[in-house]
Amino acid sequence: TNDSSGNSTLHLYAVPAGRIFMFAPSYVGEEFHLDYLDHTVQRHIFLKVLSLSPRVFDVINFFSKEESADIVTKALNEKSESHRIKRSSTGANGYNVNSQRTSENGFDTHGKTAMIVKKRCFKVLGFEAYDESFADGLQVLRYNKTTAYVSHMDWIDDPGNTSEHDFESSF
């Protein structure tokens, strides 16, 4: 970084063992320029810090309008029951309509543009290679004039109390 007098300062951060990536913001408004992506896309992608705790970033220029339109079109034309646009549901087991979710959603898991965007996600996060077992489909949400985002709390059930996942992201 450069200070007001033009002096350059190098910041080094240690990433804990087992972590693939770490963006370590110093202040709200800080930008992380992902220059290593510029050769794969025709626009400059960067992160802008919105909050330090929890760490929240706005990802600028991540996908183009054309990519967005292609993903939405694919979702709207999807015919499979598991991926087509339909009333959003909740729960990990089966299809359960919940009044808190008034949107409709669909998924694009392996379309041409979806794969390009998913692989870009891995590059942003510093993965050396794409691994489908770490990925998920792209979810497309639709809110109509009569629907809205109703504030709610998401959670993950742990029915066997195994606590196999470490959901801590602060370190």
ZAFISE-354132 format. One line per field, with one value per residue (C-alpha): residue in one letter; chain; x, y, z. Coordinates in nm, 4 decimals. Each point is the difference from the previous one (the first is absolute). Layout:
BEGIN
residu = A_...
chaine = A_...
c1 = X_...
c2 = Y_...
c3 = Z_...
# end
This chain:
BEGIN
residu = T_N_D_S_S_G_N_S_T_L_H_L_Y_A_V_P_A_G_R_I_F_M_F_A_P_S_Y_V_G_E_E_F_H_L_D_Y_L_D_H_T_V_Q_R_H_I_F_L_K_V_L_S_L_S_P_R_V_F_D_V_I_N_F_F_S_K_E_E_S_A_D_I_V_T_K_A_L_N_E_K_S_E_S_H_R_I_K_R_S_S_T_G_A_N_G_Y_N_V_N_S_Q_R_T_S_E_N_G_F_D_T_H_G_K_T_A_M_I_V_K_K_R_C_F_K_V_L_G_F_E_A_Y_D_E_S_F_A_D_G_L_Q_V_L_R_Y_N_K_T_T_A_Y_V_S_H_M_D_W_I_D_D_P_G_N_T_S_E_H_D_F_E_S_S_F
chaine = A_A_A_A_A_A_A_A_A_A_A_A_A_A_A_A_A_A_A_A_A_A_A_A_A_A_A_A_A_A_A_A_A_A_A_A_A_A_A_A_A_A_A_A_A_A_A_A_A_A_A_A_A_A_A_A_A_A_A_A_A_A_A_A_A_A_A_A_A_A_A_A_A_A_A_A_A_A_A_A_A_A_A_A_A_A_A_A_A_A_A_A_A_A_A_A_A_A_A_A_A_A_A_A_A_A_A_A_A_A_A_A_A_A_A_A_A_A_A_A_A_A_A_A_A_A_A_A_A_A_A_A_A_A_A_A_A_A_A_A_A_A_A_A_A_A_A_A_A_A_A_A_A_A_A_A_A_A_A_A_A_A_A_A_A_A_A_A_A_A_A
c1 = 0.0000_0.1038_-0.0415_-0.0726_0.3703_0.0305_0.1989_-0.0702_-0.0661_-0.0073_-0.2413_0.0586_-0.2594_0.0333_-0.2842_-0.0899_0.0786_-0.2832_-0.1333_0.0037_-0.0290_-0.0255_-0.0874_0.1125_-0.1645_0.1306_-0.2856_-0.3498_0.0294_0.3307_0.0238_0.1679_0.0867_0.0052_0.2398_0.0763_-0.3490_0.0311_0.1461_-0.2981_-0.2787_-0.0295_-0.0699_0.1705_-0.1389_0.0572_-0.1346_-0.1149_-0.0162_-0.3471_0.0605_0.2977_-0.1980_-0.1485_0.2137_-0.2285_0.1156_-0.1733_0.1364_0.0167_-0.0209_-0.0123_-0.2247_-0.1171_-0.3560_0.0229_0.1017_-0.2819_-0.2576_0.1234_-0.0285_-0.3509_-0.1130_0.1345_-0.1836_-0.3268_0.0215_0.0969_-0.2473_0.1374_-0.2043_0.3080_0.1422_-0.2945_-0.1324_-0.2620_-0.1083_0.2999_0.0076_0.1797_0.1618_0.2576_-0.2476_-0.2487_-0.2041_-0.1539_-0.1754_0.0471_-0.1862_0.3300_0.1209_-0.2228_0.2434_0.0357_0.3328_0.1774_0.3509_0.2585_0.2578_0.1827_-0.0963_0.2854_-0.0191_-0.0637_0.3205_0.1979_-0.1336_0.0541_0.3614_0.0496_-0.1176_0.2780_0.2582_-0.1162_0.0381_0.3507_-0.0665_0.2562_-0.2561_-0.3761_-0.1448_-0.3694_-0.0303_0.0630_-0.2499_-0.3737_-0.2405_-0.0814_-0.3334_-0.2280_-0.2602_-0.3056_-0.2184_-0.3227_-0.1938_-0.2106_0.2961_0.2792_0.3045_-0.1241_0.2732_0.0848_0.2791_0.1655_0.1600_0.1400_-0.1455_0.2404_-0.2397_0.2701_0.1817_0.3172_0.1224_0.2046_0.0219_0.1928_-0.2154_0.2336_0.1214_0.1651_0.3488
c2 = 0.0000_0.3631_0.2627_0.3708_0.0780_-0.2679_-0.2446_-0.3629_-0.2506_-0.3768_-0.1963_-0.3712_-0.2324_-0.3611_-0.2233_-0.2701_-0.3579_-0.1554_0.3306_0.0471_0.3785_0.3034_0.3605_0.2058_0.3429_0.2936_0.2473_0.0377_0.1191_-0.1781_-0.1620_-0.3260_0.0143_-0.3476_0.0777_-0.3687_-0.0397_0.2787_-0.2295_-0.2409_0.2613_0.3290_0.2075_0.0812_-0.2034_0.1265_-0.0312_0.2989_-0.0392_0.0723_-0.1263_-0.1201_-0.2104_-0.2009_0.0203_0.1093_0.0878_0.1365_-0.1837_0.2543_-0.1086_-0.3699_-0.0904_0.1832_0.0940_-0.2584_-0.2740_0.0993_-0.0041_-0.3396_-0.1543_0.1441_-0.1209_-0.3490_-0.0089_0.1206_-0.2697_-0.2821_-0.2918_-0.2346_-0.0007_0.0404_0.3019_0.1854_0.3318_-0.0674_0.1277_0.0118_-0.2627_-0.0575_-0.2924_-0.2538_-0.2850_0.0303_0.2882_0.2063_0.3289_0.2577_0.3336_0.1778_-0.0830_0.1762_-0.0169_-0.2538_-0.1600_-0.2294_-0.1299_-0.0162_-0.2567_-0.0926_0.2431_0.1467_0.3462_-0.1438_-0.2032_0.3078_0.1969_-0.2878_-0.0413_0.3768_-0.0305_-0.2498_0.2318_0.2961_-0.2129_-0.1106_-0.3639_-0.1363_-0.2231_-0.0358_-0.2864_-0.0751_-0.1701_0.3423_0.1789_0.0505_0.1090_0.3620_0.0910_0.2389_0.1796_0.1779_0.2407_0.1141_0.3172_-0.1862_-0.1666_0.1358_-0.0953_-0.0758_0.0306_-0.3420_-0.2005_-0.2859_-0.2894_-0.3447_-0.2917_-0.2366_-0.2837_-0.2332_0.2781_-0.1001_0.3579_-0.1219_0.3440_0.3004_0.2993_0.2549_0.2493_0.2588_-0.1501
c3 = 0.0000_-0.0384_0.2723_-0.0586_-0.0500_-0.2710_0.2135_-0.0727_0.2771_-0.0373_0.2205_0.0535_0.1507_0.1082_-0.1125_0.2539_-0.1003_-0.1941_-0.1333_-0.3763_0.0013_0.2240_-0.0761_0.3011_-0.0183_0.2038_-0.0426_-0.1457_-0.3586_-0.0616_-0.3420_-0.0965_-0.3686_-0.1493_-0.2824_-0.0475_-0.1524_-0.2576_-0.2658_0.0222_-0.0178_-0.1832_0.3104_0.3275_0.2920_0.3526_0.3549_0.2027_0.3785_0.1418_0.3558_0.2040_0.2471_-0.1416_-0.3128_-0.2828_-0.3505_-0.3075_-0.3043_-0.2828_-0.3668_0.0882_-0.2910_-0.3088_-0.0954_-0.2791_0.2436_0.2361_-0.2806_-0.1197_0.3480_0.0518_-0.3455_0.0713_0.3343_-0.1567_-0.2689_0.2377_-0.0055_0.2672_0.3219_0.2205_-0.1872_-0.1605_0.1348_0.2684_0.3422_0.2338_0.2728_0.3280_0.1751_-0.1043_-0.0434_-0.2810_-0.1311_0.2833_-0.0800_0.2749_0.0288_0.0735_-0.3514_-0.2513_-0.2911_-0.2756_-0.0732_-0.2418_-0.0529_-0.2753_0.1046_-0.3207_-0.2772_-0.2059_0.1602_0.3477_-0.0263_-0.1081_0.2995_0.2459_-0.1168_0.0364_0.3631_0.0658_-0.1589_0.2112_0.3131_-0.0956_-0.0839_-0.2454_-0.1714_-0.0233_0.2059_-0.0625_0.3400_0.1626_-0.2259_-0.0099_-0.2705_-0.0679_0.1583_-0.1861_0.2171_-0.1355_0.1939_-0.1655_0.0817_0.2576_0.1740_0.2159_0.1974_0.3508_0.2593_0.1433_0.1611_-0.1877_0.1827_-0.0634_0.1930_0.1760_0.0891_0.1316_0.1886_-0.1827_-0.0584_-0.2946_-0.1581_0.1231_-0.0956_0.1630_-0.2595_0.2201_-0.0164
# end
